[in-house]
């Protein structure tokens, strides 16, 4: 990091504000880098894809004789593993397990802190630190920094170890809260997925496993053209404007459930409340093809090309149809994994599935709408916590 003239962060704990300063030191003076150790005969290997954010999401058993040559960093409780390849991803892990059989790839710099480990983890997540690392990286597609250059970097830390500990404990508690909220979100998503598999008939079945009380009528097979009206979107590229009043419903918008938006000043192909936007085109094995988005209000959205507008008939519940069509295996069969997938009007209108009576559709649609709202609430809470952490990182480090 560059030389600092003001070694005081914007926000500090009261007990340290008047009596203690921060000081500039090399990273290699507050942590030992890549300590040598003999690998066990068998161990759990952690590669560069195994850490996402500050969590390990996967590891695999290897033996010393057959492990990849990059398996060299034997973890000890308290070690920090810093991703030296594409460091902007911030996939860094503080090893707090008592186990002594985890080995990390040399794609991580192993730091054995002389300070509070969680303080160091938080420091390397700050934007100024990441920017300084990137300035020292080599390569373009896969920017990387070597451990020696990383250890030589200057950082600003509290002179008082008690302040380091307090900051580390603060961010550990905040990360624990974020992790709990993330688990709530994932648990609700998993619950929805489980209900989808039980409340819609499985392939080859005529009725679902789970139904609401009072509904016993058989489900009727219909083509989409019998229950809804199809239309194509129109090109908006010439009318995109950040100051536009209307949201362009394109594949990115649908696949991110409305999180990524473009705007237009012309509502070229208006979408009305309770219409369904449906993605027609995607790259091989793409995640956007056949995704659906239910329009929540009129006079705000405009349908882009390569997106279909599906208008449910009066006897078709839009929430039910939105869930029924979303990533349905019928549509995914058109993706051969080789070429671009482009669903035609006929292919979509020929989509044939089982439908219950309208009252049961409404009940199912309302149920899944409530689950979607709960997922959205959990998502917003998670994003607020993540934004809060980002703000604190910006204010509590120099």
C-alpha positions in Angstrom: 0.0 0.0 0.0 1.2 3.6 -0.6 2.7 5.8 2.1 0.1 7.1 4.6 -0.1 10.6 6.0 -3.0 9.9 8.3 -2.7 6.7 10.2 -6.1 6.8 11.8 -9.3 5.2 10.4 -12.6 7.1 10.3 -14.2 4.8 12.8 -12.6 3.4 16.0 -13.7 1.9 19.3 -13.9 4.7 21.9 -11.3 3.2 24.3 -8.6 3.5 21.6 -9.4 6.9 20.1 -7.1 9.0 22.2 -4.3 6.9 23.4 -3.2 4.6 20.6 -2.1 5.2 17.0 -1.8 2.9 14.0 1.5 2.2 12.3 2.7 1.1 8.8 4.3 -2.3 8.6 5.1 -4.8 6.0 2.7 -7.7 5.7 5.6 -10.1 6.2 6.2 -8.6 9.7 2.7 -9.5 11.0 2.5 -13.0 9.5 4.9 -15.8 8.6 4.5 -16.8 4.9 4.3 -20.4 3.6 5.7 -22.2 6.6 7.3 -25.6 5.6 5.7 -28.8 6.8 5.7 -32.5 5.9 2.4 -33.6 4.4 0.5 -36.5 6.0 0.0 -39.7 4.0 -3.7 -38.9 3.4 -5.3 -35.5 3.6 -8.2 -33.3 2.6 -7.1 -31.2 -0.4 -8.4 -27.6 -0.9 -8.0 -26.2 -4.4 -8.7 -22.7 -5.8 -12.3 -23.6 -6.6 -12.9 -24.9 -3.0 -13.1 -21.5 -1.3 -15.9 -19.0 -2.1 -15.9 -15.8 -0.1 -14.6 -16.8 3.3 -16.0 -20.3 3.4 -14.8 -23.7 2.2 -17.5 -25.2 0.0 -15.6 -28.4 -1.0 -12.6 -30.5 -0.4 -11.5 -34.0 -1.5 -9.4 -36.8 0.0 -6.0 -37.2 -1.6 -2.8 -39.2 -0.8 0.7 -37.8 -0.7 1.7 -40.1 -3.5 -1.2 -39.2 -5.9 -2.0 -35.6 -5.0 -1.5 -32.7 -7.4 1.9 -31.1 -7.3 0.2 -27.9 -6.1 -0.9 -29.6 -2.9 1.8 -28.2 -0.5 0.3 -25.9 2.1 -0.4 -27.9 5.3 -2.9 -26.0 7.4 -2.5 -25.3 11.1 -5.3 -23.8 13.2 -5.2 -20.0 12.8 -3.6 -19.9 9.4 -4.9 -17.5 6.8 -5.0 -18.7 3.1 -5.0 -15.8 0.7 -5.9 -16.5 -3.0 -3.0 -15.1 -5.0 -4.7 -15.8 -8.4 -7.5 -13.4 -9.3 -7.4 -11.8 -5.8 -10.3 -9.5 -6.7 -12.6 -12.4 -6.0 -11.7 -12.2 -2.3 -11.8 -16.0 -1.8 -9.7 -16.1 1.4 -10.1 -18.5 4.3 -9.1 -18.4 7.9 -8.5 -22.0 9.0 -10.0 -22.4 12.5 -10.3 -26.2 12.5 -8.4 -28.3 15.0 -7.7 -30.8 12.2 -4.1 -31.2 11.0 -4.9 -33.0 7.7 -6.0 -30.2 5.4 -3.7 -29.2 2.6 -4.2 -26.1 0.4 -3.1 -25.4 -3.1 0.0 -23.2 -3.8 -2.6 -20.9 -5.5 -3.0 -19.6 -1.9 -0.4 -17.8 0.1 -0.3 -19.3 3.6 0.0 -16.7 6.4 0.6 -17.7 10.0 -0.5 -14.5 11.8 1.5 -12.9 14.6 -1.6 -10.8 15.2 -5.4 -11.5 15.5 -6.2 -13.8 12.6 -9.7 -12.4 12.0 -8.2 -8.9 12.0 -5.9 -10.0 9.2 -8.7 -11.7 7.3 -10.7 -8.5 7.5 -7.8 -6.3 6.4 -7.1 -8.3 3.3 -10.8 -7.9 2.3 -10.6 -4.1 2.2 -10.8 -2.4 -1.2 -7.6 -0.4 -0.7 -5.7 -3.6 0.0 -7.2 -5.5 -2.9 -6.4 -2.6 -5.2 -2.8 -2.5 -4.0 -2.5 -6.3 -4.7 -3.9 -5.9 -8.2 -1.4 -3.1 -8.9 1.4 -5.6 -8.2 -0.2 -8.5 -10.1 1.1 -9.9 -13.4 -1.1 -11.3 -16.1 -4.4 -10.1 -17.5 -6.8 -13.0 -17.8 -5.5 -14.5 -14.5 -3.8 -11.7 -12.6 -1.6 -13.1 -9.8 0.8 -12.0 -7.2 3.6 -14.1 -5.7 4.0 -14.6 -2.0 7.2 -12.6 -1.8 5.6 -9.5 -3.3 2.6 -10.0 -1.1 4.8 -10.2 2.1 6.6 -7.0 1.0 3.4 -5.0 0.8 2.9 -2.2 3.4 -0.3 -2.2 5.5 -1.5 0.0 8.4 -2.4 -1.7 11.6 -3.1 -0.7 15.2 0.0 -0.5 17.4 -2.1 -1.9 20.2 -2.9 -5.6 20.0 -6.0 -5.2 22.0 -7.5 -2.9 19.3 -6.6 -5.6 16.7 -8.4 -8.2 18.8 -11.5 -5.9 19.2 -11.7 -5.3 15.4 -11.2 -9.0 14.7 -13.9 -10.0 17.1 -16.3 -7.4 15.6 -15.9 -8.7 12.1 -16.1 -12.3 13.2 -19.5 -11.6 14.8 -20.6 -9.7 11.7 -19.5 -12.6 9.4 -21.3 -15.1 11.6 -24.5 -13.1 11.3 -24.0 -12.9 7.5 -23.4 -16.7 7.3 -26.6 -17.4 9.4 -28.6 -15.2 7.1 -27.2 -16.9 4.0 -28.1 -20.3 5.4 -31.7 -19.0 6.0 -31.8 -17.9 2.4 -30.5 -21.2 1.1 -32.8 -23.2 3.3 -35.8 -21.4 2.0 -34.7 -21.9 -1.6 -34.2 -25.6 -0.9 -37.7 -25.7 0.7 -39.2 -24.2 -2.4 -37.4 -26.7 -4.6 -38.7 -29.6 -2.5 -42.3 -28.3 -2.7 -41.9 -27.8 -6.5 -41.0 -31.5 -6.9 -44.0 -32.6 -4.8 -46.7 -30.1 -5.8 -46.3 -30.6 -9.6 -46.6 -34.0 -11.2 -43.3 -35.7 -11.9 -42.4 -36.6 -15.5 -44.7 -39.5 -16.5 -47.1 -39.0 -13.6 -50.7 -37.7 -13.8 -51.0 -36.2 -10.3 -48.6 -34.6 -7.8 -47.5 -36.2 -4.6 -48.8 -33.4 -2.5 -52.1 -31.6 -2.8 -54.1 -29.1 -0.8 -57.1 -30.5 1.1 -60.4 -30.5 -0.8 -59.0 -31.0 -4.3 -59.5 -34.4 -5.9 -60.2 -33.6 -9.5 -57.8 -35.1 -12.1 -55.3 -32.7 -13.8 -56.0 -32.0 -17.4 -53.4 -32.0 -20.1 -53.2 -28.9 -22.2 -50.8 -27.1 -24.6 -49.6 -23.6 -23.7 -51.6 -22.2 -26.7 -54.8 -23.4 -25.0 -54.1 -21.6 -21.7 -52.2 -18.5 -22.7 -51.3 -16.1 -25.5 -47.7 -15.9 -26.8 -46.0 -12.9 -28.3 -42.4 -11.9 -29.1 -40.4 -9.0 -27.8 -38.8 -6.2 -29.9 -35.3 -4.8 -30.1 -34.5 -2.0 -27.7 -30.8 -1.5 -28.3 -31.2 1.9 -30.0 -33.4 3.2 -27.2 -31.3 2.2 -24.1 -30.9 5.1 -21.7 -29.9 5.3 -18.0 -32.4 8.1 -17.6 -35.3 6.0 -19.1 -38.5 5.4 -17.3 -39.1 1.8 -18.4 -37.2 -1.4 -17.5 -36.0 -3.4 -20.4 -36.9 -7.1 -19.8 -34.0 -9.0 -21.3 -32.4 -12.3 -20.5 -30.0 -10.8 -17.9 -33.0 -9.2 -16.1 -35.0 -12.4 -16.1 -32.1 -14.7 -15.1 -31.2 -12.4 -12.1 -34.8 -12.1 -11.0 -34.8 -8.4 -11.8 -31.5 -7.5 -10.1 -29.6 -6.4 -13.2 -31.5 -3.7 -15.1 -31.3 -1.6 -18.3 -33.7 1.2 -19.0 -35.4 2.7 -22.0 -37.3 5.9 -22.6 -39.7 4.1 -25.0 -42.1 1.3 -23.9 -41.7 -0.4 -27.3 -43.5 -3.6 -26.3 -45.4 -3.0 -23.1 -45.8 -5.7 -20.5 -48.8 -5.7 -18.1 -49.1 -6.9 -14.6 -49.3 -10.7 -14.3 -47.8 -11.3 -17.7 -44.8 -13.7 -17.8 -41.5 -12.9 -19.4 -39.9 -16.1 -20.8 -36.3 -16.4 -22.1 -36.1 -17.9 -25.6 -32.3 -17.8 -26.3 -29.1 -18.6 -24.5 -25.6 -20.0 -24.9 -25.0 -23.8 -24.7 -25.7 -25.0 -21.2 -26.8 -21.5 -20.3 -28.6 -20.8 -17.0 -31.0 -18.2 -18.5 -32.9 -20.4 -21.1 -36.5 -21.0 -20.2 -36.4 -18.8 -17.1 -39.6 -16.9 -16.2 -40.3 -13.6 -14.5 -43.8 -12.5 -13.4 -44.5 -8.8 -14.2 -45.5 -7.2 -10.9 -47.1 -4.0 -12.3 -48.2 -2.3 -15.5 -46.7 0.7 -17.2 -43.1 0.0 -16.1 -41.7 -2.9 -18.2 -40.9 -3.3 -21.9 -40.3 -6.7 -23.6 -37.0 -7.1 -25.4 -36.2 -9.3 -28.4 -35.5 -13.0 -27.7 -37.9 -12.8 -24.7 -41.4 -14.1 -25.1 -44.4 -12.4 -23.4 -46.9 -15.0 -22.1 -50.4 -13.7 -21.2 -52.3 -16.3 -19.2 -56.0 -16.7 -20.0 -58.7 -15.8 -17.5 -58.8 -19.5 -16.3 -55.1 -19.8 -15.8 -53.4 -18.5 -12.7 -50.2 -16.5 -13.6 -48.3 -17.5 -10.5 -49.0 -21.2 -11.2 -48.0 -20.9 -14.9 -44.8 -19.0 -14.1 -43.6 -21.8 -11.8 -44.8 -24.5 -14.2 -42.8 -23.1 -17.1 -39.7 -22.0 -15.3 -36.7 -24.2 -16.5 -39.1 -27.0 -17.4 -37.4 -30.1 -18.7 -39.4 -29.9 -21.9 -37.6 -26.6 -22.8 -34.2 -27.7 -21.6 -34.2 -30.6 -24.0 -33.7 -28.1 -26.9 -30.3 -27.2 -25.4 -27.9 -29.7 -27.0 -24.9 -28.2 -25.1 -23.2 -27.4 -28.4 -24.9 -24.5 -30.2 -27.0 -21.5 -29.2 -30.5 -22.4 -28.1 -33.3 -20.5 -29.8 -36.8 -21.6 -28.8 -39.3 -20.9 -31.5 -42.9 -19.7 -31.1 -44.2 -23.1 -32.1 -42.0 -25.0 -29.7 -43.2 -22.8 -26.8 -46.8 -22.9 -27.8 -46.6 -26.7 -28.1 -45.4 -27.0 -24.5 -47.9 -29.6 -23.1 -48.4 -30.1 -19.4 -51.0 -31.1 -16.8 -53.2 -28.4 -15.2 -55.5 -28.6 -12.2 -58.8 -26.7 -12.0 -58.4 -22.9 -11.7 -59.1 -22.8 -7.9 -56.3 -25.3 -7.3 -54.0 -23.4 -9.6 -54.7 -20.3 -7.5 -53.9 -22.1 -4.3 -50.6 -23.5 -5.6 -49.7 -20.2 -7.2 -50.4 -18.2 -4.0 -48.3 -20.7 -2.0 -45.3 -20.3 -4.2 -45.7 -16.6 -4.4 -45.5 -16.5 -0.6 -42.3 -18.6 -0.7 -40.9 -16.2 -3.3 -41.6 -13.2 -1.1 -39.9 -14.9 1.8 -36.9 -15.6 -0.3 -36.8 -12.0 -1.4 -37.0 -10.8 2.2 -34.0 -13.1 3.2 -32.1 -11.9 0.1 -32.6 -8.2 1.0 -31.5 -8.8 4.6 -28.4 -10.6 3.4 -27.6 -7.8 1.0 -28.0 -5.2 3.7 -25.6 -7.1 6.0 -23.1 -7.4 3.2 -23.4 -3.7 2.5 -23.0 -3.0 6.2 -19.8 -5.1 6.3 -18.4 -3.3 3.2 -19.1 0.1 4.9 -17.4 -1.0 8.1 -14.4 -2.3 6.2 -14.1 1.0 4.5 -14.3 3.0 7.8 -12.4 0.8 10.3 -9.2 0.4 8.3 -6.8 3.0 7.0 
